[in-house]
Amino acid sequence: MKFAPSLQQLIDALRVLPGVGPKSAQRMAFTLLEDNHGASQLAQSIKQAQQTIQSCQTCQNYTQSAQCDICTDQTRSANGQICVVAQPQDVLSIEQTGHYHGRYFVLKGLLSPIDGIGPEELGLDKLQSQLQHGINELILATSPSVEGEATAFYLSEMAKQYNITVTRLAQGLPAGGELSALDSRTLGHAFSGRKQL
């Protein structure tokens, strides 16, 4: 069935969202058409976010001001730690654990020469300038993918120039996971990172 051009355009626009396939996009489009207030509120929120959200000048996380709340919090810079993550949503995930109280640096990607993503595209010059001023630990929280490992290696080498301790988040067994369901790489990381009880 062929939809009206503007309906098809809405469906196509919704499909750019991660995890939204053709059927989900169609359901969302029809829901928005049936709920004028909800559709207007969504459109206004998207427009407002596009106009007001920017990258923090220090860590590159999303904020509505020049610096985010984390970077302006003096207690967070006092411990001399920076946790490097790939995406802004990673900051939220770590914050929700309540285990980390330092600052962040958001790459908004990972090194991938094949895709034309090098150190400049990730803003690593900003990170490097921060490493020169009172940082004693760089915590690498990138994914265990090929790109994540390459990025972690690059950052580790960069930090070593300044005699900064470099640590990496432990990898391995997920809570409630079955050994038989794990890939060999994850299981290998779990063995390498085992701790004495």
PyMOL commands that place a pseudoatom at each C-alpha (Angstrom):
pseudoatom trace, name=CA, resn=MET, resi=1, chain=A, elem=C, hetatm=0, pos=[0.000, 0.000, 0.000]
pseudoatom trace, name=CA, resn=LYS, resi=2, chain=A, elem=C, hetatm=0, pos=[1.224, 3.440, -0.871]
pseudoatom trace, name=CA, resn=PHE, resi=3, chain=A, elem=C, hetatm=0, pos=[0.934, 6.143, 1.802]
pseudoatom trace, name=CA, resn=ALA, resi=4, chain=A, elem=C, hetatm=0, pos=[0.330, 9.843, 1.254]
pseudoatom trace, name=CA, resn=PRO, resi=5, chain=A, elem=C, hetatm=0, pos=[3.701, 11.523, 0.550]
pseudoatom trace, name=CA, resn=SER, resi=6, chain=A, elem=C, hetatm=0, pos=[3.785, 13.482, 3.829]
pseudoatom trace, name=CA, resn=LEU, resi=7, chain=A, elem=C, hetatm=0, pos=[2.863, 10.356, 5.828]
pseudoatom trace, name=CA, resn=GLN, resi=8, chain=A, elem=C, hetatm=0, pos=[5.610, 8.392, 4.090]
pseudoatom trace, name=CA, resn=GLN, resi=9, chain=A, elem=C, hetatm=0, pos=[8.032, 11.226, 4.842]
pseudoatom trace, name=CA, resn=LEU, resi=10, chain=A, elem=C, hetatm=0, pos=[7.090, 11.032, 8.547]
pseudoatom trace, name=CA, resn=ILE, resi=11, chain=A, elem=C, hetatm=0, pos=[7.555, 7.246, 8.564]
pseudoatom trace, name=CA, resn=ASP, resi=12, chain=A, elem=C, hetatm=0, pos=[10.962, 7.596, 6.897]
pseudoatom trace, name=CA, resn=ALA, resi=13, chain=A, elem=C, hetatm=0, pos=[11.979, 10.283, 9.400]
pseudoatom trace, name=CA, resn=LEU, resi=14, chain=A, elem=C, hetatm=0, pos=[11.052, 8.047, 12.340]
pseudoatom trace, name=CA, resn=ARG, resi=15, chain=A, elem=C, hetatm=0, pos=[13.126, 5.192, 10.906]
pseudoatom trace, name=CA, resn=VAL, resi=16, chain=A, elem=C, hetatm=0, pos=[16.344, 7.139, 11.506]
pseudoatom trace, name=CA, resn=LEU, resi=17, chain=A, elem=C, hetatm=0, pos=[15.927, 6.396, 15.226]
pseudoatom trace, name=CA, resn=PRO, resi=18, chain=A, elem=C, hetatm=0, pos=[17.947, 3.398, 16.451]
pseudoatom trace, name=CA, resn=GLY, resi=19, chain=A, elem=C, hetatm=0, pos=[15.934, 0.205, 16.732]
pseudoatom trace, name=CA, resn=VAL, resi=20, chain=A, elem=C, hetatm=0, pos=[12.951, 1.558, 14.786]
pseudoatom trace, name=CA, resn=GLY, resi=21, chain=A, elem=C, hetatm=0, pos=[12.034, -0.605, 11.828]
pseudoatom trace, name=CA, resn=PRO, resi=22, chain=A, elem=C, hetatm=0, pos=[9.342, -0.073, 9.185]
pseudoatom trace, name=CA, resn=LYS, resi=23, chain=A, elem=C, hetatm=0, pos=[6.430, -1.431, 11.252]
pseudoatom trace, name=CA, resn=SER, resi=24, chain=A, elem=C, hetatm=0, pos=[7.397, 0.482, 14.403]
pseudoatom trace, name=CA, resn=ALA, resi=25, chain=A, elem=C, hetatm=0, pos=[7.789, 3.673, 12.372]
pseudoatom trace, name=CA, resn=GLN, resi=26, chain=A, elem=C, hetatm=0, pos=[4.330, 3.175, 10.865]
pseudoatom trace, name=CA, resn=ARG, resi=27, chain=A, elem=C, hetatm=0, pos=[2.756, 2.629, 14.316]
pseudoatom trace, name=CA, resn=MET, resi=28, chain=A, elem=C, hetatm=0, pos=[4.459, 5.743, 15.665]
pseudoatom trace, name=CA, resn=ALA, resi=29, chain=A, elem=C, hetatm=0, pos=[3.384, 7.825, 12.673]
pseudoatom trace, name=CA, resn=PHE, resi=30, chain=A, elem=C, hetatm=0, pos=[-0.259, 6.778, 13.004]
pseudoatom trace, name=CA, resn=THR, resi=31, chain=A, elem=C, hetatm=0, pos=[-0.170, 7.420, 16.765]
pseudoatom trace, name=CA, resn=LEU, resi=32, chain=A, elem=C, hetatm=0, pos=[1.208, 10.920, 16.194]
pseudoatom trace, name=CA, resn=LEU, resi=33, chain=A, elem=C, hetatm=0, pos=[-1.481, 11.646, 13.598]
pseudoatom trace, name=CA, resn=GLU, resi=34, chain=A, elem=C, hetatm=0, pos=[-4.187, 10.542, 16.037]
pseudoatom trace, name=CA, resn=ASP, resi=35, chain=A, elem=C, hetatm=0, pos=[-2.770, 12.599, 18.946]
pseudoatom trace, name=CA, resn=ASN, resi=36, chain=A, elem=C, hetatm=0, pos=[-2.403, 16.219, 17.825]
pseudoatom trace, name=CA, resn=HIS, resi=37, chain=A, elem=C, hetatm=0, pos=[-1.368, 17.463, 21.270]
pseudoatom trace, name=CA, resn=GLY, resi=38, chain=A, elem=C, hetatm=0, pos=[1.255, 14.744, 21.702]
pseudoatom trace, name=CA, resn=ALA, resi=39, chain=A, elem=C, hetatm=0, pos=[2.599, 15.308, 18.190]
pseudoatom trace, name=CA, resn=SER, resi=40, chain=A, elem=C, hetatm=0, pos=[2.864, 19.066, 18.756]
pseudoatom trace, name=CA, resn=GLN, resi=41, chain=A, elem=C, hetatm=0, pos=[4.579, 18.539, 22.099]
pseudoatom trace, name=CA, resn=LEU, resi=42, chain=A, elem=C, hetatm=0, pos=[7.081, 16.114, 20.531]
pseudoatom trace, name=CA, resn=ALA, resi=43, chain=A, elem=C, hetatm=0, pos=[7.812, 18.468, 17.627]
pseudoatom trace, name=CA, resn=GLN, resi=44, chain=A, elem=C, hetatm=0, pos=[8.321, 21.405, 20.013]
pseudoatom trace, name=CA, resn=SER, resi=45, chain=A, elem=C, hetatm=0, pos=[10.615, 19.363, 22.294]
pseudoatom trace, name=CA, resn=ILE, resi=46, chain=A, elem=C, hetatm=0, pos=[12.761, 18.236, 19.367]
pseudoatom trace, name=CA, resn=LYS, resi=47, chain=A, elem=C, hetatm=0, pos=[13.023, 21.794, 18.049]
pseudoatom trace, name=CA, resn=GLN, resi=48, chain=A, elem=C, hetatm=0, pos=[13.884, 23.172, 21.495]
pseudoatom trace, name=CA, resn=ALA, resi=49, chain=A, elem=C, hetatm=0, pos=[16.546, 20.495, 22.065]
pseudoatom trace, name=CA, resn=GLN, resi=50, chain=A, elem=C, hetatm=0, pos=[18.134, 21.243, 18.687]
pseudoatom trace, name=CA, resn=GLN, resi=51, chain=A, elem=C, hetatm=0, pos=[18.265, 24.949, 19.521]
pseudoatom trace, name=CA, resn=THR, resi=52, chain=A, elem=C, hetatm=0, pos=[19.480, 24.738, 23.127]
pseudoatom trace, name=CA, resn=ILE, resi=53, chain=A, elem=C, hetatm=0, pos=[21.590, 21.594, 23.537]
pseudoatom trace, name=CA, resn=GLN, resi=54, chain=A, elem=C, hetatm=0, pos=[25.287, 21.949, 22.795]
pseudoatom trace, name=CA, resn=SER, resi=55, chain=A, elem=C, hetatm=0, pos=[28.551, 20.185, 23.585]
pseudoatom trace, name=CA, resn=CYS, resi=56, chain=A, elem=C, hetatm=0, pos=[30.284, 21.025, 26.849]
pseudoatom trace, name=CA, resn=GLN, resi=57, chain=A, elem=C, hetatm=0, pos=[33.493, 22.917, 26.060]
pseudoatom trace, name=CA, resn=THR, resi=58, chain=A, elem=C, hetatm=0, pos=[35.419, 20.762, 28.534]
pseudoatom trace, name=CA, resn=CYS, resi=59, chain=A, elem=C, hetatm=0, pos=[34.108, 17.191, 28.217]
pseudoatom trace, name=CA, resn=GLN, resi=60, chain=A, elem=C, hetatm=0, pos=[31.938, 17.249, 25.051]
pseudoatom trace, name=CA, resn=ASN, resi=61, chain=A, elem=C, hetatm=0, pos=[28.889, 15.882, 26.910]
pseudoatom trace, name=CA, resn=TYR, resi=62, chain=A, elem=C, hetatm=0, pos=[25.508, 17.412, 26.078]
pseudoatom trace, name=CA, resn=THR, resi=63, chain=A, elem=C, hetatm=0, pos=[24.529, 20.503, 28.064]
pseudoatom trace, name=CA, resn=GLN, resi=64, chain=A, elem=C, hetatm=0, pos=[22.516, 23.709, 27.797]
pseudoatom trace, name=CA, resn=SER, resi=65, chain=A, elem=C, hetatm=0, pos=[25.416, 25.942, 28.845]
pseudoatom trace, name=CA, resn=ALA, resi=66, chain=A, elem=C, hetatm=0, pos=[29.096, 26.351, 27.976]
pseudoatom trace, name=CA, resn=GLN, resi=67, chain=A, elem=C, hetatm=0, pos=[30.057, 23.746, 30.583]
pseudoatom trace, name=CA, resn=CYS, resi=68, chain=A, elem=C, hetatm=0, pos=[27.996, 20.860, 31.939]
pseudoatom trace, name=CA, resn=ASP, resi=69, chain=A, elem=C, hetatm=0, pos=[27.091, 20.441, 35.623]
pseudoatom trace, name=CA, resn=ILE, resi=70, chain=A, elem=C, hetatm=0, pos=[29.690, 17.708, 36.098]
pseudoatom trace, name=CA, resn=CYS, resi=71, chain=A, elem=C, hetatm=0, pos=[32.559, 19.852, 34.791]
pseudoatom trace, name=CA, resn=THR, resi=72, chain=A, elem=C, hetatm=0, pos=[31.575, 22.821, 36.960]
pseudoatom trace, name=CA, resn=ASP, resi=73, chain=A, elem=C, hetatm=0, pos=[31.336, 20.659, 40.105]
pseudoatom trace, name=CA, resn=GLN, resi=74, chain=A, elem=C, hetatm=0, pos=[34.623, 21.316, 41.953]
pseudoatom trace, name=CA, resn=THR, resi=75, chain=A, elem=C, hetatm=0, pos=[34.323, 18.119, 44.004]
pseudoatom trace, name=CA, resn=ARG, resi=76, chain=A, elem=C, hetatm=0, pos=[34.492, 16.065, 40.828]
pseudoatom trace, name=CA, resn=SER, resi=77, chain=A, elem=C, hetatm=0, pos=[37.734, 17.609, 39.626]
pseudoatom trace, name=CA, resn=ALA, resi=78, chain=A, elem=C, hetatm=0, pos=[39.368, 17.264, 43.057]
pseudoatom trace, name=CA, resn=ASN, resi=79, chain=A, elem=C, hetatm=0, pos=[39.959, 13.516, 42.666]
pseudoatom trace, name=CA, resn=GLY, resi=80, chain=A, elem=C, hetatm=0, pos=[42.021, 13.927, 39.475]
pseudoatom trace, name=CA, resn=GLN, resi=81, chain=A, elem=C, hetatm=0, pos=[40.124, 11.287, 37.483]
pseudoatom trace, name=CA, resn=ILE, resi=82, chain=A, elem=C, hetatm=0, pos=[38.714, 11.447, 33.975]
pseudoatom trace, name=CA, resn=CYS, resi=83, chain=A, elem=C, hetatm=0, pos=[36.566, 8.609, 32.653]
pseudoatom trace, name=CA, resn=VAL, resi=84, chain=A, elem=C, hetatm=0, pos=[36.577, 8.427, 28.847]
pseudoatom trace, name=CA, resn=VAL, resi=85, chain=A, elem=C, hetatm=0, pos=[33.374, 7.152, 27.231]
pseudoatom trace, name=CA, resn=ALA, resi=86, chain=A, elem=C, hetatm=0, pos=[32.281, 6.822, 23.616]
pseudoatom trace, name=CA, resn=GLN, resi=87, chain=A, elem=C, hetatm=0, pos=[28.800, 8.385, 23.816]
pseudoatom trace, name=CA, resn=PRO, resi=88, chain=A, elem=C, hetatm=0, pos=[26.850, 10.808, 26.049]
pseudoatom trace, name=CA, resn=GLN, resi=89, chain=A, elem=C, hetatm=0, pos=[24.446, 8.030, 27.069]
pseudoatom trace, name=CA, resn=ASP, resi=90, chain=A, elem=C, hetatm=0, pos=[27.444, 6.167, 28.562]
pseudoatom trace, name=CA, resn=VAL, resi=91, chain=A, elem=C, hetatm=0, pos=[27.822, 9.000, 31.097]
pseudoatom trace, name=CA, resn=LEU, resi=92, chain=A, elem=C, hetatm=0, pos=[24.226, 8.460, 32.195]
pseudoatom trace, name=CA, resn=SER, resi=93, chain=A, elem=C, hetatm=0, pos=[24.772, 4.703, 32.549]
pseudoatom trace, name=CA, resn=ILE, resi=94, chain=A, elem=C, hetatm=0, pos=[27.848, 5.199, 34.735]
pseudoatom trace, name=CA, resn=GLU, resi=95, chain=A, elem=C, hetatm=0, pos=[26.205, 7.952, 36.796]
pseudoatom trace, name=CA, resn=GLN, resi=96, chain=A, elem=C, hetatm=0, pos=[23.257, 5.665, 37.544]
pseudoatom trace, name=CA, resn=THR, resi=97, chain=A, elem=C, hetatm=0, pos=[25.610, 3.169, 39.234]
pseudoatom trace, name=CA, resn=GLY, resi=98, chain=A, elem=C, hetatm=0, pos=[26.639, 5.751, 41.837]
pseudoatom trace, name=CA, resn=HIS, resi=99, chain=A, elem=C, hetatm=0, pos=[30.184, 4.292, 41.877]
pseudoatom trace, name=CA, resn=TYR, resi=100, chain=A, elem=C, hetatm=0, pos=[32.077, 7.042, 40.064]
pseudoatom trace, name=CA, resn=HIS, resi=101, chain=A, elem=C, hetatm=0, pos=[32.488, 10.630, 41.241]
pseudoatom trace, name=CA, resn=GLY, resi=102, chain=A, elem=C, hetatm=0, pos=[35.061, 12.099, 38.864]
pseudoatom trace, name=CA, resn=ARG, resi=103, chain=A, elem=C, hetatm=0, pos=[34.844, 13.913, 35.543]
pseudoatom trace, name=CA, resn=TYR, resi=104, chain=A, elem=C, hetatm=0, pos=[34.226, 12.541, 32.055]
pseudoatom trace, name=CA, resn=PHE, resi=105, chain=A, elem=C, hetatm=0, pos=[35.371, 13.032, 28.507]
pseudoatom trace, name=CA, resn=VAL, resi=106, chain=A, elem=C, hetatm=0, pos=[32.879, 12.040, 25.799]
pseudoatom trace, name=CA, resn=LEU, resi=107, chain=A, elem=C, hetatm=0, pos=[34.418, 11.013, 22.477]
pseudoatom trace, name=CA, resn=LYS, resi=108, chain=A, elem=C, hetatm=0, pos=[31.120, 10.872, 20.542]
pseudoatom trace, name=CA, resn=GLY, resi=109, chain=A, elem=C, hetatm=0, pos=[32.550, 7.973, 18.577]
pseudoatom trace, name=CA, resn=LEU, resi=110, chain=A, elem=C, hetatm=0, pos=[35.549, 5.669, 18.401]
pseudoatom trace, name=CA, resn=LEU, resi=111, chain=A, elem=C, hetatm=0, pos=[38.690, 5.699, 16.292]
pseudoatom trace, name=CA, resn=SER, resi=112, chain=A, elem=C, hetatm=0, pos=[37.933, 4.132, 12.925]
pseudoatom trace, name=CA, resn=PRO, resi=113, chain=A, elem=C, hetatm=0, pos=[40.330, 5.054, 10.110]
pseudoatom trace, name=CA, resn=ILE, resi=114, chain=A, elem=C, hetatm=0, pos=[38.196, 3.109, 7.615]
pseudoatom trace, name=CA, resn=ASP, resi=115, chain=A, elem=C, hetatm=0, pos=[35.286, 5.452, 8.393]
pseudoatom trace, name=CA, resn=GLY, resi=116, chain=A, elem=C, hetatm=0, pos=[37.520, 8.523, 8.432]
pseudoatom trace, name=CA, resn=ILE, resi=117, chain=A, elem=C, hetatm=0, pos=[37.327, 8.969, 12.206]
pseudoatom trace, name=CA, resn=GLY, resi=118, chain=A, elem=C, hetatm=0, pos=[40.690, 9.962, 13.607]
pseudoatom trace, name=CA, resn=PRO, resi=119, chain=A, elem=C, hetatm=0, pos=[41.886, 11.718, 16.784]
pseudoatom trace, name=CA, resn=GLU, resi=120, chain=A, elem=C, hetatm=0, pos=[40.832, 15.139, 15.468]
pseudoatom trace, name=CA, resn=GLU, resi=121, chain=A, elem=C, hetatm=0, pos=[37.228, 14.059, 14.874]
pseudoatom trace, name=CA, resn=LEU, resi=122, chain=A, elem=C, hetatm=0, pos=[36.986, 12.830, 18.474]
pseudoatom trace, name=CA, resn=GLY, resi=123, chain=A, elem=C, hetatm=0, pos=[38.361, 16.059, 19.954]
pseudoatom trace, name=CA, resn=LEU, resi=124, chain=A, elem=C, hetatm=0, pos=[41.355, 14.343, 21.513]
pseudoatom trace, name=CA, resn=ASP, resi=125, chain=A, elem=C, hetatm=0, pos=[43.297, 17.614, 21.498]
pseudoatom trace, name=CA, resn=LYS, resi=126, chain=A, elem=C, hetatm=0, pos=[40.865, 18.853, 24.203]
pseudoatom trace, name=CA, resn=LEU, resi=127, chain=A, elem=C, hetatm=0, pos=[41.473, 15.718, 26.248]
pseudoatom trace, name=CA, resn=GLN, resi=128, chain=A, elem=C, hetatm=0, pos=[45.225, 15.985, 25.831]
pseudoatom trace, name=CA, resn=SER, resi=129, chain=A, elem=C, hetatm=0, pos=[45.248, 19.550, 27.153]
pseudoatom trace, name=CA, resn=GLN, resi=130, chain=A, elem=C, hetatm=0, pos=[43.302, 18.383, 30.239]
pseudoatom trace, name=CA, resn=LEU, resi=131, chain=A, elem=C, hetatm=0, pos=[45.793, 15.589, 30.879]
pseudoatom trace, name=CA, resn=GLN, resi=132, chain=A, elem=C, hetatm=0, pos=[48.483, 18.218, 31.403]
pseudoatom trace, name=CA, resn=HIS, resi=133, chain=A, elem=C, hetatm=0, pos=[46.694, 19.754, 34.417]
pseudoatom trace, name=CA, resn=GLY, resi=134, chain=A, elem=C, hetatm=0, pos=[46.242, 17.743, 37.619]
pseudoatom trace, name=CA, resn=ILE, resi=135, chain=A, elem=C, hetatm=0, pos=[44.930, 14.480, 36.207]
pseudoatom trace, name=CA, resn=ASN, resi=136, chain=A, elem=C, hetatm=0, pos=[46.328, 11.368, 37.877]
pseudoatom trace, name=CA, resn=GLU, resi=137, chain=A, elem=C, hetatm=0, pos=[44.071, 8.638, 36.463]
pseudoatom trace, name=CA, resn=LEU, resi=138, chain=A, elem=C, hetatm=0, pos=[42.485, 8.117, 33.058]
pseudoatom trace, name=CA, resn=ILE, resi=139, chain=A, elem=C, hetatm=0, pos=[39.707, 5.513, 33.187]
pseudoatom trace, name=CA, resn=LEU, resi=140, chain=A, elem=C, hetatm=0, pos=[38.919, 3.988, 29.797]
pseudoatom trace, name=CA, resn=ALA, resi=141, chain=A, elem=C, hetatm=0, pos=[35.288, 2.922, 29.465]
pseudoatom trace, name=CA, resn=THR, resi=142, chain=A, elem=C, hetatm=0, pos=[35.113, 2.121, 25.754]
pseudoatom trace, name=CA, resn=SER, resi=143, chain=A, elem=C, hetatm=0, pos=[33.463, -1.005, 24.379]
pseudoatom trace, name=CA, resn=PRO, resi=144, chain=A, elem=C, hetatm=0, pos=[35.464, -4.203, 23.828]
pseudoatom trace, name=CA, resn=SER, resi=145, chain=A, elem=C, hetatm=0, pos=[34.932, -3.911, 20.044]
pseudoatom trace, name=CA, resn=VAL, resi=146, chain=A, elem=C, hetatm=0, pos=[37.873, -3.602, 17.639]
pseudoatom trace, name=CA, resn=GLU, resi=147, chain=A, elem=C, hetatm=0, pos=[37.332, 0.168, 17.463]
pseudoatom trace, name=CA, resn=GLY, resi=148, chain=A, elem=C, hetatm=0, pos=[36.925, 0.416, 21.241]
pseudoatom trace, name=CA, resn=GLU, resi=149, chain=A, elem=C, hetatm=0, pos=[40.148, -1.499, 21.857]
pseudoatom trace, name=CA, resn=ALA, resi=150, chain=A, elem=C, hetatm=0, pos=[42.045, 0.599, 19.291]
pseudoatom trace, name=CA, resn=THR, resi=151, chain=A, elem=C, hetatm=0, pos=[40.746, 3.786, 20.889]
pseudoatom trace, name=CA, resn=ALA, resi=152, chain=A, elem=C, hetatm=0, pos=[41.704, 2.552, 24.366]
pseudoatom trace, name=CA, resn=PHE, resi=153, chain=A, elem=C, hetatm=0, pos=[45.228, 1.723, 23.166]
pseudoatom trace, name=CA, resn=TYR, resi=154, chain=A, elem=C, hetatm=0, pos=[45.628, 5.153, 21.549]
pseudoatom trace, name=CA, resn=LEU, resi=155, chain=A, elem=C, hetatm=0, pos=[44.406, 6.936, 24.693]
pseudoatom trace, name=CA, resn=SER, resi=156, chain=A, elem=C, hetatm=0, pos=[46.643, 4.810, 26.891]
pseudoatom trace, name=CA, resn=GLU, resi=157, chain=A, elem=C, hetatm=0, pos=[49.710, 5.754, 24.862]
pseudoatom trace, name=CA, resn=MET, resi=158, chain=A, elem=C, hetatm=0, pos=[48.694, 9.417, 24.944]
pseudoatom trace, name=CA, resn=ALA, resi=159, chain=A, elem=C, hetatm=0, pos=[48.286, 9.407, 28.745]
pseudoatom trace, name=CA, resn=LYS, resi=160, chain=A, elem=C, hetatm=0, pos=[51.615, 7.667, 29.337]
pseudoatom trace, name=CA, resn=GLN, resi=161, chain=A, elem=C, hetatm=0, pos=[53.389, 10.775, 28.011]
pseudoatom trace, name=CA, resn=TYR, resi=162, chain=A, elem=C, hetatm=0, pos=[52.188, 12.562, 31.155]
pseudoatom trace, name=CA, resn=ASN, resi=163, chain=A, elem=C, hetatm=0, pos=[52.867, 9.714, 33.638]
pseudoatom trace, name=CA, resn=ILE, resi=164, chain=A, elem=C, hetatm=0, pos=[49.149, 9.267, 34.244]
pseudoatom trace, name=CA, resn=THR, resi=165, chain=A, elem=C, hetatm=0, pos=[47.801, 5.967, 35.544]
pseudoatom trace, name=CA, resn=VAL, resi=166, chain=A, elem=C, hetatm=0, pos=[45.576, 4.376, 32.909]
pseudoatom trace, name=CA, resn=THR, resi=167, chain=A, elem=C, hetatm=0, pos=[42.887, 1.890, 33.934]
pseudoatom trace, name=CA, resn=ARG, resi=168, chain=A, elem=C, hetatm=0, pos=[40.233, 0.059, 31.942]
pseudoatom trace, name=CA, resn=LEU, resi=169, chain=A, elem=C, hetatm=0, pos=[36.818, -1.037, 33.158]
pseudoatom trace, name=CA, resn=ALA, resi=170, chain=A, elem=C, hetatm=0, pos=[36.709, -4.749, 33.916]
pseudoatom trace, name=CA, resn=GLN, resi=171, chain=A, elem=C, hetatm=0, pos=[35.063, -6.925, 31.315]
pseudoatom trace, name=CA, resn=GLY, resi=172, chain=A, elem=C, hetatm=0, pos=[33.591, -10.357, 31.600]
pseudoatom trace, name=CA, resn=LEU, resi=173, chain=A, elem=C, hetatm=0, pos=[30.587, -12.131, 32.979]
pseudoatom trace, name=CA, resn=PRO, resi=174, chain=A, elem=C, hetatm=0, pos=[27.276, -10.274, 33.109]
pseudoatom trace, name=CA, resn=ALA, resi=175, chain=A, elem=C, hetatm=0, pos=[25.169, -10.693, 36.250]
pseudoatom trace, name=CA, resn=GLY, resi=176, chain=A, elem=C, hetatm=0, pos=[22.773, -13.580, 35.758]
pseudoatom trace, name=CA, resn=GLY, resi=177, chain=A, elem=C, hetatm=0, pos=[24.469, -14.673, 32.537]
pseudoatom trace, name=CA, resn=GLU, resi=178, chain=A, elem=C, hetatm=0, pos=[25.022, -18.274, 31.517]
pseudoatom trace, name=CA, resn=LEU, resi=179, chain=A, elem=C, hetatm=0, pos=[28.575, -19.364, 30.670]
pseudoatom trace, name=CA, resn=SER, resi=180, chain=A, elem=C, hetatm=0, pos=[27.345, -21.304, 27.660]
pseudoatom trace, name=CA, resn=ALA, resi=181, chain=A, elem=C, hetatm=0, pos=[25.816, -18.129, 26.188]
pseudoatom trace, name=CA, resn=LEU, resi=182, chain=A, elem=C, hetatm=0, pos=[29.074, -16.130, 26.275]
pseudoatom trace, name=CA, resn=ASP, resi=183, chain=A, elem=C, hetatm=0, pos=[31.401, -15.685, 23.332]
pseudoatom trace, name=CA, resn=SER, resi=184, chain=A, elem=C, hetatm=0, pos=[35.017, -16.801, 23.772]
pseudoatom trace, name=CA, resn=ARG, resi=185, chain=A, elem=C, hetatm=0, pos=[36.350, -13.236, 23.863]
pseudoatom trace, name=CA, resn=THR, resi=186, chain=A, elem=C, hetatm=0, pos=[34.085, -12.219, 26.757]
pseudoatom trace, name=CA, resn=LEU, resi=187, chain=A, elem=C, hetatm=0, pos=[34.890, -15.408, 28.636]
pseudoatom trace, name=CA, resn=GLY, resi=188, chain=A, elem=C, hetatm=0, pos=[38.609, -14.812, 28.008]
pseudoatom trace, name=CA, resn=HIS, resi=189, chain=A, elem=C, hetatm=0, pos=[38.329, -11.300, 29.481]
pseudoatom trace, name=CA, resn=ALA, resi=190, chain=A, elem=C, hetatm=0, pos=[36.526, -12.751, 32.492]
pseudoatom trace, name=CA, resn=PHE, resi=191, chain=A, elem=C, hetatm=0, pos=[39.382, -15.197, 33.111]
pseudoatom trace, name=CA, resn=SER, resi=192, chain=A, elem=C, hetatm=0, pos=[42.028, -12.504, 32.670]
pseudoatom trace, name=CA, resn=GLY, resi=193, chain=A, elem=C, hetatm=0, pos=[40.280, -10.140, 35.074]
pseudoatom trace, name=CA, resn=ARG, resi=194, chain=A, elem=C, hetatm=0, pos=[39.501, -12.691, 37.785]
pseudoatom trace, name=CA, resn=LYS, resi=195, chain=A, elem=C, hetatm=0, pos=[40.024, -11.654, 41.429]
pseudoatom trace, name=CA, resn=GLN, resi=196, chain=A, elem=C, hetatm=0, pos=[41.024, -13.565, 44.532]
pseudoatom trace, name=CA, resn=LEU, resi=197, chain=A, elem=C, hetatm=0, pos=[38.257, -14.097, 47.104]
for i in range(1, 197): cmd.bond("trace and resi %d" % i, "trace and resi %d" % (i + 1))
show_as sticks, trace
zoom trace
